[in-house]
Amino acid sequence: MVISNPFEICFLLIVFSLLGIILVGNILRALKLERCRPSLAGAIIGVATGLAIIEALPWIS
């Protein structure tokens, strides 16, 4: 799978940032780490994961 369209790249980054907000944000809230701004931390981790996946897809396929 080759991702060359800018729309696809933006879509993947948005999807992974939303997943990060939901998953990591909820984990940080469950651990009572409200001072870390769970939604922001989740978004940053989600975008980093999305970028890593975008960069790794050409190697995998």
NORDABEL-V392262 format. One line per field, one symbol per residue. phi: phi as a letter, one per 30 degrees, with the letter a starting at -180 (. if undefined). A space follows every 50 residues. Layout:
phi: ???
This chain:
phi: .ccbdedddddddddddddddddddddddddicdddhedddddddddddd ddddddedddc
